[in-house]
Structures are given as C-alpha cells and as structure tokens.
C-alpha cells in the first residue's frame, strides 16, 4: 500500500475495511478466510463509516458517498459534496459518534497555516463544527462514557480533549491532553496520527515516524507503547470476534533507506491485545 489508513472493523460481517488514500482504493479483508476485495474510486477515500443502510459511507476528497459493498463493482451514491477548495484540501480522519453522526476533519495540504476544519455529517446534512487552529485533523474518537471527544493535530504533535454532548452533538472546552515532542533531533517519537479508544477509555494513537503506538490515559498520561516494525503507522482499530485484535495500517510510500530498515512498511499489521476495544457505531442515514 502507498498510504493505508482508517482500518474499520465491521462486527456484523466480521471483516476489516481500510483505505489506501493515494491509490484511491477501499479494501476489505475477511481474516477468517483470507478473502480480499477492493474498490477503486474516482476520488481519494480518506475515512469510512459503517452505514445503518448496509454498505459504507466514504469520505472522499470530493465529498461523502455511500458505497454498496455487496457489489463487486463500484456503486457509489453521492450524499453531499465537499464544502472546500478540493485543490488544496481533502477530508482526512473520521469516526462515528455514539448517536450515529459521522465526524470528519480535513487536511490543509499546503501546510503553511492552520486552516483545517472539522465537519459532522448528520442525517445527510453536513455542518462545520470548528475551523482553524489545526493543519491536519486526525485522531478523533469518543470516550466510553459519551462525555468527551478526542482529537489530534498531527502537524502540531498534540492531542486535545473536548466536552461532548451526545444529545446535541455540541463540543466545547477544547484543551490540551498531551503534547508530543516536536524536536526531531532529540527525544523524537513521531507525531500523532489516527487513534482508537479501548473499552477502558484509554486512547491508542499511531505515532507517524515514531514506529510505535502510544497509549494515553483519559487524563493524558503516557501509559505505555507498542513498538512496531513500520516507521510510519497511520491508524489503529480494534477488531476480531472479541475485539482484542489491534489492526494497524501504515504508509509504504517512503524513502528507500526507511523501506530497507522497515520492510513491512505499507503492510496491514495485526496485534493481539490484553484489552478489548469497542464496536464502532454505524452512521444513521
């Protein structure tokens, strides 16, 4: 894979989905049988959601669409067009909240100012939740008690926490949860990318260029890490029949010396865990 992203465990299908963004491809794997399928799209897919109508909702550079995964052919039904300049911005990381809203942030590709935004798709309608203050929206997630939302700005190397109202979808009081080092010469452990939250409320975040998954407590304490055989993991997701397998996507389009040191770059990893994750809610159309 060039840039594997957004692993998503489908509990009803017992299958894993993920995307390869620059390859414009959505993948599906049945771990039990090894069967693999893929759909090549016309626009870069960034993140996925299970749809309560069957199939998936895909956030692409061009906007949101429903993908019929029962068909081997690409059958996309548009939901809403992207609200930004597609020449410099695209959708990026996203998760569905406990009420069935699909939260997806953007990446501002020039990276010369913090111009990324956060959107939420609710019942087919798209609204902007906040803008500015970030360059690469990532690492979103919701606490098991449904009172907090997490978010990472990869470019700023920081993870934040917000108060979240499940009834209204409102968020406020964004504050720093954990600041990772930005010093690439000393004590550099990568920058936070996609994330998953386990059943105990801990936040597991892929550290791009850090060859690890970092584990944060709900209060932001660094509780531990998982060393990985890839330098650039992009996102973890809990899956498997008992939700105790951590699937991790990674970037494979990397410099030759890095690929020589980390030959598994671009591969999908599976790690057996001693803690379970939680089922990803479905988007409610």
ZADO-1210 file (C-alpha; in nm, 4 decimals, padded with zeros to 6 digits):
<atoms>
<atom x="00.0000" y="00.0000" z="00.0000" code="UNK" pos="1"/>
<atom x="00.1058" y="00.3575" z="-00.0591" code="UNK" pos="2"/>
<atom x="-00.0745" y="00.5062" z="00.2425" code="UNK" pos="3"/>
<atom x="-00.3021" y="00.2656" z="00.4250" code="UNK" pos="4"/>
<atom x="-00.5482" y="00.4446" z="00.6537" code="UNK" pos="5"/>
<atom x="-00.8687" y="00.4149" z="00.8530" code="UNK" pos="6"/>
<atom x="-00.8959" y="00.0478" z="00.9484" code="UNK" pos="7"/>
<atom x="-01.2598" y="-00.0192" z="01.0374" code="UNK" pos="8"/>
<atom x="-01.3884" y="-00.3425" z="01.1897" code="UNK" pos="9"/>
<atom x="-01.7366" y="-00.4406" z="01.0754" code="UNK" pos="10"/>
<atom x="-01.8825" y="-00.6526" z="01.3602" code="UNK" pos="11"/>
<atom x="-02.1755" y="-00.7948" z="01.1632" code="UNK" pos="12"/>
<atom x="-01.9577" y="-00.9020" z="00.8697" code="UNK" pos="13"/>
<atom x="-01.6578" y="-00.9939" z="01.0901" code="UNK" pos="14"/>
<atom x="-01.4459" y="-00.8189" z="00.8284" code="UNK" pos="15"/>
<atom x="-01.1942" y="-00.5367" z="00.8222" code="UNK" pos="16"/>
<atom x="-01.2154" y="-00.2416" z="00.5850" code="UNK" pos="17"/>
<atom x="-00.9492" y="00.0205" z="00.5217" code="UNK" pos="18"/>
<atom x="-00.8402" y="00.2672" z="00.2540" code="UNK" pos="19"/>
<atom x="-00.5276" y="00.3405" z="00.0539" code="UNK" pos="20"/>
<atom x="-00.5646" y="00.7142" z="00.0010" code="UNK" pos="21"/>
<atom x="-00.3278" y="00.7889" z="-00.2919" code="UNK" pos="22"/>
<atom x="-00.4300" y="00.4622" z="-00.4606" code="UNK" pos="23"/>
<atom x="-00.7985" y="00.5741" z="-00.4499" code="UNK" pos="24"/>
<atom x="-00.8897" y="00.2314" z="-00.3110" code="UNK" pos="25"/>
<atom x="-01.1173" y="00.0852" z="-00.0430" code="UNK" pos="26"/>
<atom x="-01.0119" y="-00.2612" z="00.0795" code="UNK" pos="27"/>
<atom x="-01.1990" y="-00.5393" z="00.2576" code="UNK" pos="28"/>
<atom x="-01.0429" y="-00.8418" z="00.4301" code="UNK" pos="29"/>
<atom x="-01.2146" y="-01.1444" z="00.5818" code="UNK" pos="30"/>
<atom x="-00.9483" y="-01.2533" z="00.8340" code="UNK" pos="31"/>
<atom x="-01.1057" y="-01.5965" z="00.8830" code="UNK" pos="32"/>
<atom x="-01.0859" y="-01.6948" z="00.5165" code="UNK" pos="33"/>
<atom x="-00.8238" y="-01.4539" z="00.3895" code="UNK" pos="34"/>
<atom x="-01.0622" y="-01.3345" z="00.1175" code="UNK" pos="35"/>
<atom x="-00.9801" y="-00.9848" z="-00.0050" code="UNK" pos="36"/>
<atom x="-01.1791" y="-00.7410" z="-00.2172" code="UNK" pos="37"/>
<atom x="-01.1106" y="-00.3864" z="-00.3323" code="UNK" pos="38"/>
<atom x="-01.2982" y="-00.0983" z="-00.4919" code="UNK" pos="39"/>
<atom x="-01.1123" y="00.1642" z="-00.6981" code="UNK" pos="40"/>
<atom x="-01.2769" y="00.5052" z="-00.6674" code="UNK" pos="41"/>
<atom x="-01.2526" y="00.8264" z="-00.8707" code="UNK" pos="42"/>
<atom x="-01.1605" y="01.0394" z="-00.5692" code="UNK" pos="43"/>
<atom x="-00.9251" y="00.9739" z="-00.2776" code="UNK" pos="44"/>
<atom x="-01.1056" y="00.7940" z="00.0059" code="UNK" pos="45"/>
<atom x="-00.9889" y="00.9164" z="00.3445" code="UNK" pos="46"/>
<atom x="-01.2088" y="00.7514" z="00.6055" code="UNK" pos="47"/>
<atom x="-01.5005" y="00.5102" z="00.6348" code="UNK" pos="48"/>
<atom x="-01.8131" y="00.4548" z="00.8395" code="UNK" pos="49"/>
<atom x="-02.0480" y="00.1592" z="00.8660" code="UNK" pos="50"/>
<atom x="-02.3893" y="00.2610" z="00.7312" code="UNK" pos="51"/>
<atom x="-02.7121" y="00.1566" z="00.9010" code="UNK" pos="52"/>
<atom x="-02.8461" y="00.1102" z="00.5474" code="UNK" pos="53"/>
<atom x="-02.5803" y="-00.1507" z="00.4675" code="UNK" pos="54"/>
<atom x="-02.2506" y="-00.0851" z="00.2966" code="UNK" pos="55"/>
<atom x="-02.0246" y="00.2019" z="00.3910" code="UNK" pos="56"/>
<atom x="-02.0189" y="00.5792" z="00.3957" code="UNK" pos="57"/>
<atom x="-01.6945" y="00.7022" z="00.2405" code="UNK" pos="58"/>
<atom x="-01.5490" y="01.0484" z="00.2995" code="UNK" pos="59"/>
<atom x="-01.3532" y="01.1356" z="-00.0152" code="UNK" pos="60"/>
<atom x="-01.1817" y="01.4487" z="-00.1395" code="UNK" pos="61"/>
<atom x="-01.4941" y="01.5136" z="-00.3485" code="UNK" pos="62"/>
<atom x="-01.7369" y="01.4633" z="-00.0594" code="UNK" pos="63"/>
<atom x="-01.9419" y="01.1924" z="00.1121" code="UNK" pos="64"/>
<atom x="-02.0943" y="00.8974" z="-00.0703" code="UNK" pos="65"/>
<atom x="-02.2496" y="00.5602" z="00.0061" code="UNK" pos="66"/>
<atom x="-02.0551" y="00.2578" z="-00.1214" code="UNK" pos="67"/>
<atom x="-02.2519" y="-00.0602" z="-00.1917" code="UNK" pos="68"/>
<atom x="-02.0130" y="-00.3251" z="-00.0617" code="UNK" pos="69"/>
<atom x="-02.2455" y="-00.6072" z="-00.1660" code="UNK" pos="70"/>
<atom x="-02.1437" y="-00.5357" z="-00.5243" code="UNK" pos="71"/>
<atom x="-01.8058" y="-00.6225" z="-00.6731" code="UNK" pos="72"/>
<atom x="-01.8480" y="-00.3204" z="-00.8982" code="UNK" pos="73"/>
<atom x="-01.8094" y="00.0337" z="-00.7695" code="UNK" pos="74"/>
<atom x="-02.1584" y="00.1582" z="-00.6876" code="UNK" pos="75"/>
<atom x="-02.1347" y="00.4996" z="-00.5223" code="UNK" pos="76"/>
<atom x="-02.4360" y="00.7115" z="-00.4318" code="UNK" pos="77"/>
<atom x="-02.3456" y="01.0748" z="-00.3543" code="UNK" pos="78"/>
<atom x="-02.4603" y="01.2116" z="-00.0170" code="UNK" pos="79"/>
<atom x="-02.3103" y="01.5606" z="-00.0029" code="UNK" pos="80"/>
<atom x="-02.0342" y="01.7413" z="-00.1924" code="UNK" pos="81"/>
<atom x="-01.7159" y="01.8655" z="-00.0273" code="UNK" pos="82"/>
<atom x="-01.7556" y="02.2220" z="00.1086" code="UNK" pos="83"/>
<atom x="-01.3939" y="02.3313" z="00.0486" code="UNK" pos="84"/>
<atom x="-01.1453" y="02.4005" z="-00.2316" code="UNK" pos="85"/>
<atom x="-01.0520" y="02.0495" z="-00.3429" code="UNK" pos="86"/>
<atom x="-00.7261" y="02.1731" z="-00.4956" code="UNK" pos="87"/>
<atom x="-00.5760" y="02.2358" z="-00.1520" code="UNK" pos="88"/>
<atom x="-00.7947" y="02.0474" z="00.0961" code="UNK" pos="89"/>
<atom x="-00.9399" y="01.6999" z="00.1425" code="UNK" pos="90"/>
<atom x="-01.1222" y="01.5074" z="00.4098" code="UNK" pos="91"/>
<atom x="-00.8977" y="01.3050" z="00.6390" code="UNK" pos="92"/>
<atom x="-00.9562" y="01.1181" z="00.9659" code="UNK" pos="93"/>
<atom x="-01.3048" y="01.0485" z="01.0999" code="UNK" pos="94"/>
<atom x="-01.5205" y="00.8479" z="01.3401" code="UNK" pos="95"/>
<atom x="-01.8907" y="00.7985" z="01.4073" code="UNK" pos="96"/>
<atom x="-02.0133" y="00.9176" z="01.7448" code="UNK" pos="97"/>
<atom x="-02.2498" y="00.7212" z="01.9745" code="UNK" pos="98"/>
<atom x="-02.5534" y="00.8985" z="01.8227" code="UNK" pos="99"/>
<atom x="-02.4633" y="00.7987" z="01.4662" code="UNK" pos="100"/>
<atom x="-02.3086" y="01.1255" z="01.3471" code="UNK" pos="101"/>
<atom x="-02.0008" y="01.0968" z="01.1222" code="UNK" pos="102"/>
<atom x="-01.7285" y="01.3397" z="01.2321" code="UNK" pos="103"/>
<atom x="-01.4578" y="01.4011" z="00.9719" code="UNK" pos="104"/>
<atom x="-01.1798" y="01.6579" z="00.9774" code="UNK" pos="105"/>
<atom x="-00.9793" y="01.7914" z="00.6867" code="UNK" pos="106"/>
<atom x="-00.6140" y="01.8275" z="00.5983" code="UNK" pos="107"/>
<atom x="-00.4959" y="02.1595" z="00.4587" code="UNK" pos="108"/>
<atom x="-00.2358" y="02.0343" z="00.2134" code="UNK" pos="109"/>
<atom x="-00.0190" y="02.3477" z="00.1670" code="UNK" pos="110"/>
<atom x="00.0521" y="02.3223" z="00.5422" code="UNK" pos="111"/>
<atom x="00.1562" y="02.6882" z="00.5525" code="UNK" pos="112"/>
<atom x="-00.1126" y="02.7854" z="00.8034" code="UNK" pos="113"/>
<atom x="-00.3548" y="02.6100" z="01.0421" code="UNK" pos="114"/>
<atom x="-00.6534" y="02.6084" z="00.8061" code="UNK" pos="115"/>
<atom x="-00.8022" y="02.2615" z="00.8573" code="UNK" pos="116"/>
<atom x="-01.1631" y="02.2212" z="00.9676" code="UNK" pos="117"/>
<atom x="-01.3917" y="01.9748" z="01.1437" code="UNK" pos="118"/>
<atom x="-01.7250" y="01.8718" z="00.9924" code="UNK" pos="119"/>
<atom x="-02.0042" y="01.6408" z="01.1007" code="UNK" pos="120"/>
<atom x="-02.2420" y="01.4538" z="00.8709" code="UNK" pos="121"/>
<atom x="-02.5790" y="01.4093" z="01.0408" code="UNK" pos="122"/>
<atom x="-02.8788" y="01.2562" z="00.8644" code="UNK" pos="123"/>
<atom x="-02.7396" y="01.3552" z="00.5248" code="UNK" pos="124"/>
<atom x="-02.6676" y="01.7159" z="00.6252" code="UNK" pos="125"/>
<atom x="-02.3138" y="01.8485" z="00.6649" code="UNK" pos="126"/>
<atom x="-02.2216" y="02.1197" z="00.9123" code="UNK" pos="127"/>
<atom x="-01.8931" y="02.2778" z="01.0131" code="UNK" pos="128"/>
<atom x="-01.8127" y="02.2306" z="01.3808" code="UNK" pos="129"/>
<atom x="-01.4923" y="02.4326" z="01.4072" code="UNK" pos="130"/>
<atom x="-01.2215" y="02.5738" z="01.1834" code="UNK" pos="131"/>
<atom x="-00.8666" y="02.6965" z="01.2183" code="UNK" pos="132"/>
<atom x="-00.6136" y="02.6152" z="01.4851" code="UNK" pos="133"/>
<atom x="-00.5095" y="02.2933" z="01.3138" code="UNK" pos="134"/>
<atom x="-00.3397" y="02.1852" z="00.9917" code="UNK" pos="135"/>
<atom x="-00.4006" y="01.8114" z="00.9778" code="UNK" pos="136"/>
<atom x="-00.7113" y="01.6867" z="01.1607" code="UNK" pos="137"/>
<atom x="-00.6586" y="01.3378" z="01.2977" code="UNK" pos="138"/>
<atom x="-00.7043" y="01.1055" z="01.5923" code="UNK" pos="139"/>
<atom x="-01.0723" y="01.1677" z="01.6594" code="UNK" pos="140"/>
<atom x="-01.2669" y="00.9479" z="01.8991" code="UNK" pos="141"/>
<atom x="-01.5271" y="00.9410" z="02.1760" code="UNK" pos="142"/>
<atom x="-01.4996" y="00.8264" z="02.5351" code="UNK" pos="143"/>
<atom x="-01.6999" y="00.5251" z="02.6590" code="UNK" pos="144"/>
<atom x="-01.8999" y="00.7492" z="02.8951" code="UNK" pos="145"/>
<atom x="-02.0065" y="00.9612" z="02.5938" code="UNK" pos="146"/>
<atom x="-01.8933" y="01.2827" z="02.7609" code="UNK" pos="147"/>
<atom x="-01.5644" y="01.3537" z="02.5826" code="UNK" pos="148"/>
<atom x="-01.4268" y="01.3805" z="02.2308" code="UNK" pos="149"/>
<atom x="-01.0597" y="01.3403" z="02.1466" code="UNK" pos="150"/>
<atom x="-00.8742" y="01.4998" z="01.8589" code="UNK" pos="151"/>
<atom x="-00.5168" y="01.5183" z="01.7279" code="UNK" pos="152"/>
<atom x="-00.3470" y="01.7773" z="01.5119" code="UNK" pos="153"/>
<atom x="-00.0648" y="01.5817" z="01.3538" code="UNK" pos="154"/>
<atom x="00.1327" y="01.8887" z="01.2428" code="UNK" pos="155"/>
<atom x="00.1269" y="02.0360" z="01.5945" code="UNK" pos="156"/>
<atom x="00.2110" y="01.7000" z="01.7593" code="UNK" pos="157"/>
<atom x="-00.0716" y="01.7476" z="02.0078" code="UNK" pos="158"/>
<atom x="-00.3798" y="01.5624" z="02.1266" code="UNK" pos="159"/>
<atom x="-00.6705" y="01.7578" z="02.2696" code="UNK" pos="160"/>
<atom x="-00.9868" y="01.6695" z="02.4592" code="UNK" pos="161"/>
<atom x="-01.3270" y="01.8366" z="02.4319" code="UNK" pos="162"/>
<atom x="-01.6501" y="01.8241" z="02.6291" code="UNK" pos="163"/>
<atom x="-01.9095" y="01.6458" z="02.4157" code="UNK" pos="164"/>
<atom x="-02.2901" y="01.6393" z="02.4347" code="UNK" pos="165"/>
<atom x="-02.4241" y="01.3188" z="02.2803" code="UNK" pos="166"/>
<atom x="-02.7791" y="01.4554" z="02.2616" code="UNK" pos="167"/>
<atom x="-02.6959" y="01.7633" z="02.0553" code="UNK" pos="168"/>
<atom x="-02.3560" y="01.6839" z="01.9064" code="UNK" pos="169"/>
<atom x="-02.2127" y="02.0033" z="02.0552" code="UNK" pos="170"/>
<atom x="-01.8472" y="02.0214" z="02.1618" code="UNK" pos="171"/>
<atom x="-01.6621" y="02.2879" z="02.3573" code="UNK" pos="172"/>
<atom x="-01.3847" y="02.3476" z="02.6091" code="UNK" pos="173"/>
<atom x="-01.1066" y="02.2112" z="02.3881" code="UNK" pos="174"/>
<atom x="-00.7907" y="02.1737" z="02.5957" code="UNK" pos="175"/>
<atom x="-00.4544" y="02.0055" z="02.5699" code="UNK" pos="176"/>
<atom x="-00.4471" y="01.6369" z="02.6617" code="UNK" pos="177"/>
<atom x="-00.0903" y="01.5514" z="02.5616" code="UNK" pos="178"/>
<atom x="00.1873" y="01.7346" z="02.3764" code="UNK" pos="179"/>
<atom x="00.4370" y="01.5112" z="02.1975" code="UNK" pos="180"/>
<atom x="00.7882" y="01.6370" z="02.1306" code="UNK" pos="181"/>
<atom x="00.8430" y="01.8387" z="01.8113" code="UNK" pos="182"/>
<atom x="01.2215" y="01.8183" z="01.8404" code="UNK" pos="183"/>
<atom x="01.3300" y="01.5847" z="01.5619" code="UNK" pos="184"/>
<atom x="01.6906" y="01.5902" z="01.6790" code="UNK" pos="185"/>
<atom x="01.6292" y="01.4844" z="02.0381" code="UNK" pos="186"/>
<atom x="01.3627" y="01.2729" z="02.2034" code="UNK" pos="187"/>
<atom x="01.1514" y="01.2478" z="01.8865" code="UNK" pos="188"/>
<atom x="00.8943" y="00.9720" z="01.8985" code="UNK" pos="189"/>
<atom x="00.6821" y="01.0588" z="01.5977" code="UNK" pos="190"/>
<atom x="00.3673" y="01.2655" z="01.5618" code="UNK" pos="191"/>
<atom x="00.0094" y="01.1609" z="01.6421" code="UNK" pos="192"/>
<atom x="-00.1980" y="01.0273" z="01.3531" code="UNK" pos="193"/>
<atom x="-00.5136" y="00.8120" z="01.3751" code="UNK" pos="194"/>
<atom x="-00.6373" y="00.6677" z="01.7023" code="UNK" pos="195"/>
<atom x="-00.8674" y="00.4160" z="01.8718" code="UNK" pos="196"/>
<atom x="-01.0196" y="00.4083" z="02.2191" code="UNK" pos="197"/>
<atom x="-01.0404" y="00.0856" z="02.4170" code="UNK" pos="198"/>
<atom x="-01.3178" y="-00.0399" z="02.6464" code="UNK" pos="199"/>
<atom x="-01.1384" y="00.1075" z="02.9491" code="UNK" pos="200"/>
<atom x="-01.1308" y="00.4552" z="02.7964" code="UNK" pos="201"/>
<atom x="-00.7624" y="00.4669" z="02.7061" code="UNK" pos="202"/>
<atom x="-00.6530" y="00.6373" z="02.3844" code="UNK" pos="203"/>
<atom x="-00.4232" y="00.4445" z="02.1476" code="UNK" pos="204"/>
<atom x="-00.2638" y="00.6682" z="01.8847" code="UNK" pos="205"/>
<atom x="-00.0423" y="00.5809" z="01.5885" code="UNK" pos="206"/>
<atom x="00.2828" y="00.7774" z="01.6047" code="UNK" pos="207"/>
<atom x="00.3775" y="00.8521" z="01.2446" code="UNK" pos="208"/>
<atom x="00.7579" y="00.8396" z="01.2036" code="UNK" pos="209"/>
<atom x="00.7781" y="00.7005" z="01.5563" code="UNK" pos="210"/>
<atom x="00.7440" y="00.3264" z="01.4818" code="UNK" pos="211"/>
<atom x="00.5026" y="00.2866" z="01.7697" code="UNK" pos="212"/>
<atom x="00.1501" y="00.3094" z="01.9069" code="UNK" pos="213"/>
<atom x="00.1296" y="00.5296" z="02.2173" code="UNK" pos="214"/>
<atom x="-00.1239" y="00.4629" z="02.4923" code="UNK" pos="215"/>
<atom x="-00.2678" y="00.7639" z="02.6763" code="UNK" pos="216"/>
<atom x="-00.4949" y="00.7629" z="02.9786" code="UNK" pos="217"/>
<atom x="-00.8160" y="00.9717" z="02.9759" code="UNK" pos="218"/>
<atom x="-00.6134" y="01.2324" z="03.1671" code="UNK" pos="219"/>
<atom x="-00.3343" y="01.2380" z="02.9101" code="UNK" pos="220"/>
<atom x="-00.0697" y="01.0370" z="03.0932" code="UNK" pos="221"/>
<atom x="00.1543" y="00.8248" z="02.8725" code="UNK" pos="222"/>
<atom x="00.0798" y="00.4734" z="02.9989" code="UNK" pos="223"/>
<atom x="00.2874" y="00.2727" z="02.7530" code="UNK" pos="224"/>
<atom x="00.3594" y="00.1961" z="02.3912" code="UNK" pos="225"/>
<atom x="00.3716" y="-00.0814" z="02.1346" code="UNK" pos="226"/>
<atom x="00.6847" y="-00.0892" z="01.9213" code="UNK" pos="227"/>
<atom x="00.6114" y="-00.1605" z="01.5553" code="UNK" pos="228"/>
<atom x="00.8082" y="-00.2969" z="01.2569" code="UNK" pos="229"/>
<atom x="00.6999" y="00.0047" z="01.0477" code="UNK" pos="230"/>
<atom x="00.8230" y="00.3594" z="01.0996" code="UNK" pos="231"/>
<atom x="00.5017" y="00.5267" z="00.9861" code="UNK" pos="232"/>
<atom x="00.1895" y="00.3676" z="01.1338" code="UNK" pos="233"/>
<atom x="-00.1199" y="00.5664" z="01.0419" code="UNK" pos="234"/>
<atom x="-00.4122" y="00.4381" z="01.2482" code="UNK" pos="235"/>
<atom x="-00.5128" y="00.1522" z="01.4815" code="UNK" pos="236"/>
<atom x="-00.8542" y="-00.0122" z="01.5161" code="UNK" pos="237"/>
<atom x="-00.9759" y="-00.2851" z="01.7496" code="UNK" pos="238"/>
<atom x="-01.1340" y="-00.5820" z="01.5756" code="UNK" pos="239"/>
<atom x="-01.1721" y="-00.9564" z="01.5695" code="UNK" pos="240"/>
<atom x="-01.4526" y="-01.1648" z="01.7257" code="UNK" pos="241"/>
<atom x="-01.3653" y="-01.0446" z="02.0767" code="UNK" pos="242"/>
<atom x="-01.2358" y="-00.7002" z="01.9705" code="UNK" pos="243"/>
<atom x="-00.8940" y="-00.7903" z="02.1096" code="UNK" pos="244"/>
<atom x="-00.7001" y="-00.7683" z="01.7834" code="UNK" pos="245"/>
<atom x="-00.5453" y="-00.4293" z="01.7110" code="UNK" pos="246"/>
<atom x="-00.5233" y="-00.3733" z="01.3366" code="UNK" pos="247"/>
<atom x="-00.2748" y="-00.1065" z="01.2289" code="UNK" pos="248"/>
<atom x="-00.2401" y="00.0495" z="00.8844" code="UNK" pos="249"/>
<atom x="00.0874" y="00.2037" z="00.7690" code="UNK" pos="250"/>
<atom x="00.2498" y="00.4135" z="00.4986" code="UNK" pos="251"/>
<atom x="00.4517" y="00.2379" z="00.2294" code="UNK" pos="252"/>
<atom x="00.5409" y="00.5304" z="00.0018" code="UNK" pos="253"/>
<atom x="00.8530" y="00.6184" z="00.1980" code="UNK" pos="254"/>
<atom x="01.2235" y="00.6845" z="00.1252" code="UNK" pos="255"/>
<atom x="01.4308" y="00.3858" z="00.0174" code="UNK" pos="256"/>
<atom x="01.6573" y="00.3797" z="00.3271" code="UNK" pos="257"/>
<atom x="01.3499" y="00.3705" z="00.5504" code="UNK" pos="258"/>
<atom x="01.1953" y="00.0873" z="00.3494" code="UNK" pos="259"/>
<atom x="01.5193" y="-00.1064" z="00.3775" code="UNK" pos="260"/>
<atom x="01.5111" y="-00.0681" z="00.7566" code="UNK" pos="261"/>
<atom x="01.1367" y="-00.1292" z="00.7820" code="UNK" pos="262"/>
<atom x="01.0468" y="-00.3748" z="00.5025" code="UNK" pos="263"/>
<atom x="00.6912" y="-00.4190" z="00.6354" code="UNK" pos="264"/>
<atom x="00.6086" y="-00.0543" z="00.5638" code="UNK" pos="265"/>
<atom x="00.2755" y="-00.0262" z="00.3858" code="UNK" pos="266"/>
<atom x="00.1507" y="-00.3546" z="00.5301" code="UNK" pos="267"/>
<atom x="-00.1524" y="-00.4144" z="00.7482" code="UNK" pos="268"/>
<atom x="-00.0487" y="-00.5324" z="01.0954" code="UNK" pos="269"/>
<atom x="-00.2480" y="-00.7370" z="01.3481" code="UNK" pos="270"/>
<atom x="-00.1552" y="-00.7387" z="01.7179" code="UNK" pos="271"/>
<atom x="-00.3218" y="-00.9492" z="01.9859" code="UNK" pos="272"/>
<atom x="-00.4159" y="-00.7357" z="02.2854" code="UNK" pos="273"/>
<atom x="-00.4972" y="-00.7978" z="02.6516" code="UNK" pos="274"/>
<atom x="-00.7691" y="-00.5319" z="02.6431" code="UNK" pos="275"/>
<atom x="-01.0779" y="-00.5185" z="02.4231" code="UNK" pos="276"/>
<atom x="-01.1856" y="-00.2323" z="02.2048" code="UNK" pos="277"/>
<atom x="-01.5409" y="-00.1164" z="02.1382" code="UNK" pos="278"/>
<atom x="-01.7691" y="-00.1620" z="01.8401" code="UNK" pos="279"/>
<atom x="-01.7711" y="00.1315" z="01.6008" code="UNK" pos="280"/>
<atom x="-02.1232" y="00.2797" z="01.5836" code="UNK" pos="281"/>
<atom x="-02.2989" y="00.2907" z="01.2481" code="UNK" pos="282"/>
<atom x="-02.3789" y="00.6141" z="01.0706" code="UNK" pos="283"/>
<atom x="-02.7514" y="00.6812" z="01.0856" code="UNK" pos="284"/>
<atom x="-02.8749" y="00.7926" z="00.7462" code="UNK" pos="285"/>
</atoms>
